[in-house]
Amino acid sequence: MSTATVTARPGAVLADLLPASRVRDAALVAGGAVLTGLAAQLAVPVPGSPVPVTGQTFAALLVGTALGARRGFLSLALYALAGVAGVPWFAGGTSGAASVSFGYILGMLLASAAVGALARRGADRSPLRMAGAMLLGEAIIYAVGVPYLALAADLSLAKAVALGLTPFLIGDALKAALAMGALPTAWKFAGKR
């Protein structure tokens, strides 16, 4: 057994460590969509808010980071399109685009691409940079989700922030902390740092 460490090429993300093929890419995109759908089922209602706490955002950001911008975006697009078409894998087993929280899903599309682009620049290899990438991804999700919530639920922007952002800040900090350890550690275990 060789103990030699193979260095990943610059600009690689974790998914690039697998042998390249279209089948691989299709499986990764579908797998990312399924992971996000499964994580969305971990939903805890927030009293007074129409938006639950879910594992969905964490999964979406991990998918983007691990797959890269293009595959991450495609994965979240597949997740969104399948949910709109009726697959009950949005938060709490819902589907469709009529939910007041659908804007967060749209934000996840953009956020997965952003964190995937940052991962290609090495943000997934150090804890501090990974935390920054996750916090940026969360900010993108809120930048789309909160105004959508305000429009869809006929709320003022201040009320939408109070219901759709503020209650989630502590959880988002915990998600960033988890990612700080998870992805750099994955690179370390892969021996590709």
Salt bridges, closest charged atoms under 4 A:
ASP16 OD2 - ARG9 NH2 3.71
ASP16 OD1 - ARG71 NH2 2.75
ASP16 OD2 - ARG120 NH1 2.54
ASP25 OD1 - ARG24 NH2 2.84
ASP25 OD2 - ARG70 NH2 3.71
ASP25 OD1 - ARG71 NH1 2.97
ASP124 OD1 - ARG125 NE 3.83
ASP172 OD1 - LYS175 NZ 3.65
